[in-house]
Amino acid sequence: MGRVREPDEVRRYFDALDIIDPPGLVDVIDWHPDTPPPPKDMRLTDWIEWGGVGRVKKTQ
């Protein structure tokens, strides 16, 4: 069993990282799709998978 996390909850996983933008934190359906993603009005809204790329912050 799982639950859908809100974008701000997922963003916390990146607290110690610099989020690479683009893509930033996005719905994974929009992340370099092999085929064009469906229009926003035809997407499911009850289950969104958020993804991003981060890099370790440089310490000074």
C-alpha positions as protocol buffer text, in pm:
chain_id: "A"
residue {
  index: 1
  type: MET
  ca { x: 0 y: 0 z: 0 }
}
residue {
  index: 2
  type: GLY
  ca { x: 128 y: 347 z: -76 }
}
residue {
  index: 3
  type: ARG
  ca { x: 16 y: 703 z: -94 }
}
residue {
  index: 4
  type: VAL
  ca { x: 70 y: 989 z: -333 }
}
residue {
  index: 5
  type: ARG
  ca { x: 311 y: 1252 z: -201 }
}
residue {
  index: 6
  type: GLU
  ca { x: 259 y: 1618 z: -268 }
}
residue {
  index: 7
  type: PRO
  ca { x: 534 y: 1804 z: -459 }
}
residue {
  index: 8
  type: ASP
  ca { x: 656 y: 1982 z: -142 }
}
residue {
  index: 9
  type: GLU
  ca { x: 696 y: 1645 z: 31 }
}
residue {
  index: 10
  type: VAL
  ca { x: 906 y: 1509 z: -256 }
}
residue {
  index: 11
  type: ARG
  ca { x: 1109 y: 1831 z: -272 }
}
residue {
  index: 12
  type: ARG
  ca { x: 1227 y: 1764 z: 87 }
}
residue {
  index: 13
  type: TYR
  ca { x: 1422 y: 1463 z: -42 }
}
residue {
  index: 14
  type: PHE
  ca { x: 1633 y: 1718 z: -230 }
}
residue {
  index: 15
  type: ASP
  ca { x: 1706 y: 1939 z: 76 }
}
residue {
  index: 16
  type: ALA
  ca { x: 2077 y: 1852 z: 76 }
}
residue {
  index: 17
  type: LEU
  ca { x: 2098 y: 1874 z: -303 }
}
residue {
  index: 18
  type: ASP
  ca { x: 2085 y: 2138 z: -572 }
}
residue {
  index: 19
  type: ILE
  ca { x: 1794 y: 2050 z: -800 }
}
residue {
  index: 20
  type: ILE
  ca { x: 1903 y: 2054 z: -1163 }
}
residue {
  index: 21
  type: ASP
  ca { x: 1674 y: 2278 z: -1365 }
}
residue {
  index: 22
  type: PRO
  ca { x: 1563 y: 2177 z: -1618 }
}
residue {
  index: 23
  type: PRO
  ca { x: 1395 y: 1949 z: -1553 }
}
residue {
  index: 24
  type: GLY
  ca { x: 1341 y: 2064 z: -1193 }
}
residue {
  index: 25
  type: LEU
  ca { x: 1085 y: 1868 z: -995 }
}
residue {
  index: 26
  type: VAL
  ca { x: 828 y: 1753 z: -1250 }
}
residue {
  index: 27
  type: ASP
  ca { x: 560 y: 1496 z: -1319 }
}
residue {
  index: 28
  type: VAL
  ca { x: 767 y: 1211 z: -1464 }
}
residue {
  index: 29
  type: ILE
  ca { x: 531 y: 1188 z: -1763 }
}
residue {
  index: 30
  type: ASP
  ca { x: 683 y: 1518 z: -1880 }
}
residue {
  index: 31
  type: TRP
  ca { x: 1042 y: 1404 z: -1837 }
}
residue {
  index: 32
  type: HIS
  ca { x: 1194 y: 1327 z: -2178 }
}
residue {
  index: 33
  type: PRO
  ca { x: 902 y: 1116 z: -2299 }
}
residue {
  index: 34
  type: ASP
  ca { x: 953 y: 878 z: -2592 }
}
residue {
  index: 35
  type: THR
  ca { x: 616 y: 990 z: -2720 }
}
residue {
  index: 36
  type: PRO
  ca { x: 438 y: 1320 z: -2664 }
}
residue {
  index: 37
  type: PRO
  ca { x: 269 y: 1326 z: -2322 }
}
residue {
  index: 38
  type: PRO
  ca { x: -110 y: 1345 z: -2308 }
}
residue {
  index: 39
  type: PRO
  ca { x: -266 y: 1689 z: -2282 }
}
residue {
  index: 40
  type: LYS
  ca { x: -297 y: 1817 z: -1924 }
}
residue {
  index: 41
  type: ASP
  ca { x: -677 y: 1787 z: -1932 }
}
residue {
  index: 42
  type: MET
  ca { x: -655 y: 1413 z: -2017 }
}
residue {
  index: 43
  type: ARG
  ca { x: -413 y: 1312 z: -1739 }
}
residue {
  index: 44
  type: LEU
  ca { x: -492 y: 1132 z: -1419 }
}
residue {
  index: 45
  type: THR
  ca { x: -496 y: 1367 z: -1124 }
}
residue {
  index: 46
  type: ASP
  ca { x: -520 y: 1115 z: -840 }
}
residue {
  index: 47
  type: TRP
  ca { x: -176 y: 959 z: -899 }
}
residue {
  index: 48
  type: ILE
  ca { x: 118 y: 1174 z: -1006 }
}
residue {
  index: 49
  type: GLU
  ca { x: 476 y: 1051 z: -981 }
}
residue {
  index: 50
  type: TRP
  ca { x: 721 y: 1333 z: -913 }
}
residue {
  index: 51
  type: GLY
  ca { x: 1084 y: 1311 z: -1016 }
}
residue {
  index: 52
  type: GLY
  ca { x: 1391 y: 1526 z: -1034 }
}
residue {
  index: 53
  type: VAL
  ca { x: 1768 y: 1525 z: -1056 }
}
residue {
  index: 54
  type: GLY
  ca { x: 1989 y: 1665 z: -785 }
}
residue {
  index: 55
  type: ARG
  ca { x: 2357 y: 1720 z: -730 }
}
residue {
  index: 56
  type: VAL
  ca { x: 2537 y: 1729 z: -396 }
}
residue {
  index: 57
  type: LYS
  ca { x: 2582 y: 2088 z: -282 }
}
residue {
  index: 58
  type: LYS
  ca { x: 2941 y: 2203 z: -268 }
}
residue {
  index: 59
  type: THR
  ca { x: 3066 y: 2277 z: 82 }
}
residue {
  index: 60
  type: GLN
  ca { x: 3293 y: 2570 z: 136 }
}
